[in-house]
Amino acid sequence: MDQHTLARVNLFALLRCLEDLPAVDAAARAIAEGKAETIQFTVGGVGAARLAIGGGRIEFLPGPGSKSIHLWFPKAEALNALFAGKGNPIPLKGLTKIAYLKGPFTILTERLGYYLRAKPELLADKGFKEANASLSLRAAVYALAEIGNSDREGRLNAARMPDGEVLLAAKGGPELTLESKGGRLACRKGLPARLRARMVFADLDSAGALLRGEMDSYTAIGSEKLELGGFVPLLDNMNKILGLVPRYLN
């Protein structure tokens, strides 16, 4: 596993999932409605991103900008260590706000992990199961873009993807667009402006089952729980990158 790619997944995919956590989790909702803070994560050789928390929402902002807390990680491995629970950042701004990082921010990351690393017994609850599927689908698609732009094997497949937009969605759940342009991938929320291919699950249960490894893609397609359509070379190479996602999200 490439540490640089893992850092990009942590920074630009997993942190991005926190945007949608308040919609499914009461503890995250309370933090979003509490004290306003903007945390910037800057990782040497990787990039920067911010989380704006407050006003009842969490917003992910790629790149540097205004912030109340600034955390510096000298290299990819340092950020990955934090996400593994084995490291600490270097605070460049907001030294008096360490309590916020150890309190509300830590609660947010723990709650996200609670849903993404679902214990089997929790999946008996319908609400939890839907939250797990919704957040897992977002994490997988966001990670797909980062892996396609950074991982060696991912870049090879992204370079083979024709230009175009792919809809990745679950009926009743998230609608996400993956854009391929010049061998680079980008992901955004919402429907494609110019649809060229699609991967759509029949419902959140089907998406969750496949993402948790309870159902394979052939079974999903054969049972009409997963619909694939559009320009085949775009889907084929995208699916090869999607196959690399568990390497980084597990």
Secondary structure, DSSP 8 states (H G I E B T S, - for coil): --HHHHHHHIIIIIHHHGGGSTTT-HHHHHHHTSS-EEEEEEETTTEEEEEEEETTEEEEEES----SEEEEESSHHHHHHHHTTS---EEEE-GGGHHHIIIIIHHHHHHHHHHHT--GGGGGSHHHHHHHHHHHHHHHHHHHHHHHHHSHHHHHHHHHS-SEEEEEEETTS-EEEEEEETTEEEEEES--SSEEEEEEESSHHHHHHHHTTSS-HHHHHHTTSEEEEE-HHHHHHHHHHHTTHHHHH-
